[in-house]
Amino acid sequence: MKPGLKLSTMQILVIGFALVILIGGLLLCLPIASRDGQSIPLLNGLFTSTSATCVTGLVLYDTYTQFSLFGQIVILFLIQIGGLGFMIVAIMFSMVLGRRIGLKERALLMDSVSALKLGGVVRLTKKVFVLTLSLELIGAAVLAARFIPDFGTAKGIWMGLFHAVSAFCNAGFDIMGRIEPYSSLTHFAGDVLVNVTVMILIVAGGLGFFVWDDLTENGLRFSKYHLHTKLMLVATAILVVVGTALFFLFEGSHSMAGMDSGERVMASFFAAITPRTAGFNTVSTADMSAGGTLLTMVYMIIGAGPGSTGGGMKVTTVLVLVVAMIARTRNREDLNVFDRRLEDRSLHRAATSASIYLTLALGGAFVLCAQGATLTDGVYEALSGMGTIGLTRGITGSLGSVSRIVIMLLMYAGRVGSLSVAMAVSRKKAYAQTSVKKVSEKIIIG
């Protein structure tokens, strides 16, 4: 590094996540991290660490049968750091130690939580930290109450805590291997308490920190919410309702065959919530119909909200593109929604982010298919990695080294943000403003 070289906030965030992944991978490779006392290969340790830090859930090993309690604790810490954002965790430690939070740290926090302005970002960070721990502890208590009768007090409490953190952080990691390896929550498909608790935690984590700040400030007064909050709440409700209806329609004779009406409705709700970034499943993804598989992939692309614990292209990015499409078909220039006009740069940023996202995902799918995966499995796995979803059709463990590295890169880009990664590796002068503009010329579009 050159003397005096200054890193941008994006570069610090990108490098910070990479360092957390590296440290986590090395810890998971220690003999103490595995049940059999044997070290796992470095690439596999880094893959697991990347999946946990990027809150994805794609695994090469069943978490319970492979990793000891130490290994599981490392994974849980990586999930928590990745879900909150390492900058939030670092700043909270600094505040506990009494250190002053400067402008640079505030700028990093602003990018980390996707805040709209610099003012009040420290207050928002504190609220995010407290709210996250509160929801996770409440979820852990509810789940522990269900698991203790089956697994005993100590194991039941640990399982409740692990799955509550994993659900709120939209990670999809589970330790249900004590029942059956790689089973996720399929053994609890008919359990109302487990399903409802996990779904609430997933949605809460996926809404985004800014939305929760708005909700706590304005209560149930919808008219007082910021436009971002209104869009996230309405879009999330539509996605859940429409997805539930479609999964109920598609999967009755496939992955949900044999379920009664109540179980099928609950499984459909879960299937509509989890593919947008969570990674848990209560039905076999490999047994899904073609329609259900395609719908899952579409939801993987959409993802969760900006500044949330989830990934994906982001709900607001997709919404801006949809609003722009509607406006153009009506021959309107302005992008209006909820009696507000979106900023002119919103469409440019959304289009850029979506283009980079889809290019990386399709590029990853191409590599996986070239390495032997079928078209459906390759696209599904690549979208799951890029969207930090964690759902799989069962090919993760059989991926070769090249494919594993590609999935790691997709998970990393998906969590940090594809546009953020592109901006971090680009030279600053590429974004410099200039008073001299090129001569414009029209081309034919469409």
N, C-alpha and C positions, 0 to 999 in steps of 0.2 A: 504494500500500500504506500502511495506517495506521501511524503511529509505534508501535513496540512490538508490532506484530502478530506473533504467533508461529505458525509453521507446524507442523502435525503431521508425524510421520514419513511418513505416507502422502502428504501433500501435497508434501513435499520429493521423494519418489521420483517422483511423477507429474510434477512440474514439471521435475525433473532429466532424465527421459527426453525430455520435450518439447524442452528446450534442446539435447540431443544431436542430436535429429532435425533441428532447425532449422540447427544448425551444419553437420551432414552434408549437408543439402540445398543449402545455399549453396556448399559446396565442390564438390559434384557439378555445380553449374551453371556453374562456372568453365570457360572454353574449354580449359584444360589437362587437364580431366578427360575430355574426349571425343576420340576418335581423329581426327575431322575438324577439330578446333580450333574448333568452333562451340558456343556455349552452348545448353544444353537449356532449355526453359521451366521457370520456377520451380516450378510445380505438379508437373511430372514429376520434378524433382530432389527435391522434398519427398516425393513418393510413393516413389521409390527409396530415399531415406534412411529413411523410415518402415519400409519393408519390410525393410531390412537391420538397423536398430536393433531392430526388433521380431521379428527372426529369422524372417521369414515366407517370402520367396522369390518373391512375386508381382512380376512385372516388366513394365514398359512397353517396355523395350529388351532385346535380347540383351546380356548383360553383357560378353561378349568383343568383339563387333563394334561396340558403341557406345562403351564406355569404354576410355580409355588405361590404361597401367600405373598412373598416378597415381590415376585414377578407381577402378580395381580395388582399389588399396591402401586408399583411403578406405572403400570398401564393406566390405573385410575388417576394418578397424578398427571400423567400426560394428557389424558382426556380432559381433566379439569383445566389445565393450562391452555390446551388447544381450544376448548369451548369458550372460556372467558377471553382468551387472547393473552399472550405472555406479557404484553406491556401492562395490562390491567393488574396482573399478579405482581409484577415487578414494582409498579408504582405503589400498590397497596403496602408492600413490604417497606418501601421507602418512607411512606407516611407513618407507619408504625414506629420506624426508627427515628422519626422526627426530622427527616430531611425535607428541604424546601423543594417544591415542584416548580421548575422553571418553565419558560415559554416553549423550549424544545420538547420537554416531556409532555407538556399540554398538547402540543401539536401531534405528538405520537399517539396520545390517548384519543385525540379527535379522529385520527385515521383508524385507530383500533376499534372504536365503538361506532364508527360512521356517524358522528355527531354533525349537526348542521352548522354549528358555530363553535369558536374556541371558548367563548365565555361560558362558564358553568360546567365545563367538561370534567373538572375534578369532582364536583358535587355529583354529577351523573355517574362517575366511576364508583364513588362510594355507594351510591344507591344500587348500581348494578351488582356490586360485590355482595352487599347485604341481601338483596332480593334473590340472587342466585343461591346463596347458602341456605336461605330460609325455605325456598321452594324445594331444594334438594333434600333438606332434612325432613320436611313434611312428607314428601314423597317416599323417602326412605322409611319413615315410621309406619306409613300405611302399608307399604310392601312388606316390611318386616313382620307386621302383624299377620300377614297372610302366609309368609314363608316359615315362621318359627314353628307352627304346629307340624310342618312336614320335615323340616331339616334341623330342628333344635334351636336353642336360643342364640348361641354365638354365630353359627352358620347362617341362621335366618336373618340376623341383624346385618351381617356382612353382605349377604345377597341383596337385602333391601337397599343398603347404601350404594353398593356397586351399580345396581340397575337403575336407581334413581338418578345418580350422577350421569350415567351413560345415556339415559333417556333425555334428561334436560339438556345435556350437551349435544344431543342428536348424534351420538357416537355409534350406537348399535352393537357395542361389545356386550357379551353376556357370559355368565359362568354357569349356564344351565347344563354344561357338560357332565355335571354330577348326576344328571338324569339320563341324558343321551348326548353324545358329542355332536356339535354343530346343529343343535335342535332349536336354538333361539327360544322364542316363546310359544312354539307350536303345542307344547304340553299344557298351555294355559289358554288355548284358543277360546274356551267356553267360560273362563273365569272373568266375571264382570269387574271385580275389584282390581285385578292386575291390569286388565285391558284399559279400563277407564283412567287409572292412575298414570300408566305409561303414556297414553295418548295425550292427557292434559300436560304432562311434562314435556313431551315432544313439541306440542303446539306452542307452549309457553316459551321454550327455548328458541323456537323458530321464528317467532314474531319479531324479535329484535329488541335490543336494549332501549333504543329511542322510543319505541312504541310503548314499552312498559313505563318509561318515565312519563310519557304523555298520559297514560291511563291512570297512574297514581296521582298526577297533578290535577286531572280534570274529571276523574270518576267516570260516571256513565253519561256525561254530557257530550254526546257525539258531535254536536255542532261546534264545540270548543276545541276539538282535536285538530292537530296539524294535518295537512293534506296527506302526508306520508302515512300517518296512523290510519286515517280513513281508508286509504287505498289498501293497506295491509290487512285490515280487519275484514273489509268487504271481499277482497280477493281470496283470503284464506277461507272464509265461510263458503264462498262459491265453489272453490276447489274441493273442499271436503264434501259438500252436499252432492255435487255432480259426480265426483269420483266414487262416492259410496253407491250411488244409484247404478253407475256403469259397472263397477266391480260386482255388485249384486246380480246384475243382468248377465255378465260374461262368465262368472265363475261357478254358477250353480251346478254345472255338470262336470266341472274340472277340479280345481284346487279346493273347492268348498263342497264337493260331493259328499253326501252322507250327513251333512249338518242340518239341524232343524232350523226353522225360520229365524229364531232369536239368535242362534250362534252365527248364522249366515249374515245377518244384519251387522252384528258386532265385528265379524271378520272383515266385512266390507268397509266399515268405518275405519278399522285399523289399516287395511290395505290402501285406503285413500289418504291416510295421514303419513304413514311411514316412508313411502318412496320419495317424498319431497326432500328427504335428507336424513331420516333416522336410522334405517338399516335393520331394525327388528322385523321379524315376520312371525305371524301366527298360522300361516298356511305355507305349503311348499311352493316356492317360487318356480321350481322346475316343472311343477304340474299345472302351472297357469295356462290358460288358453292363449291363443295368438292375440286376441283382442286385449286380454288382461295384461299380457307381457308388453304390448305396444303402449297401452295406457300407463303402465308403470314407468316405461322409458320416457314418455312425455313428461310425467311428473318429476322424474329425476332431473330433467333439463330445467324445469321451472325452479325447483329448489325452494329455499326459505327466504327470509327477509334479510336485507342488508344490516350489518352490525349485529347479527344474531349468532347463535352457536351452530347454525346450519350452513350448508353450502348451496350448490346449484348456480344457475345463471342469475338467480334472484327474481323474486316475484315482481318487484317494481320495474326491473329491466324489461321483463316480458310485457308488463302492463303498458309501459311507454311505447313499445313497438306496436301493441294492439291498438292503442289510442291513435297512434300515428297512421296506422293502416286505415282505421275508420275515417279519420280526418281527410286523408288523401282521396279515399273513394267518394267522399262528399265534396271534394274540391275545396277544402279549407286548409289554410296555412297554419293557423293557431291550433295547439293541442290543448283542448279544454276538458276538464273533468272536475266535478263537484264545484262548479261555478268558479274555478280557478284556471289560469293559463299556466301551463308548464314552461319552465325556462327554455329558451331556444337551444341551449347546449345539452339539454336532457336527452333529446333524440340522438344527437351525435354521440354522446357518451354511451347510451344504451346500445346503439348499433355497433359501435366499436367493441364494447364488452361482449356482446352476443357473437360477433364475428370471430373474435379471438377464442372465445369459449368453444364454439362449435368446431373451429378449425383444429384445436388441440384434441377435443374428444374424438373427432372423426379420424385424425391422424393416429391417435392411440388405438382406435378400433382397427385401423388398417394394419398396424404392426401386429396386433394380437391375431388377426385373421391370417396374416402372412406366417405367423408362428404355429399355425395349426388349429386355431379356434374356429368354430363355425361362425357364420355371419351374425346370427342372432346372439350367440354367446359372447362374441367379440364386441359387438356394439353395446350389449347389455353391461358387460364388465367395464368397458371404457367409460360409459356414461355414469356407472355407479362410482367409479374412482374419481372422475372429474367432478361429479356432483357431491362428493364426500358422502355418499349414501350408505354403502356397505352391503347392499343386497347383491346376491350372486346366484347364478344358476348352477353352481357347484364346480366351477373350473379353476377357482383361485389357487387351490393347493397344487394343481397340475401345471401351473404356468411355468415356463422356462425362465432362465435368468434375465433375458432381454425383456420379456413380457413383464416380469416383476418390476424391473427398473422403470419401464414405461408407466406402469400403474402407480408406482411411487411418485413419479413426476407429475402425473395427472392429479393425484390426491393433494400434493403440495400446492400446485397451481390452483386447484379448486378451492382450497381452504384460504390461502393467502389472497386469492383473487387473480384471475387471469390477466385483467387489465393492470393490476398492481404489479404483478411480476414483470409484465412488458415494460411498464414505466420505470421499474427499478433497474432493469438491465439496459435501458436506453440512455444515451448520453443526454445531459441536461440541455445542451445547445440545440438538440433536435426539437425541443419544445419552446425555444426562445421566440419571443414575439419580434417581428420585424416590420418596419414601416413600408418596406417594398414588397408588393404583392405581384404574383405572376399574372399574366394576361389570362382572363377567363375565356373558356370556349365550351360550347354545349356539346354533349354527346346524347345519343338516343338511349333512353332507359325504358325497358319493357316493350 
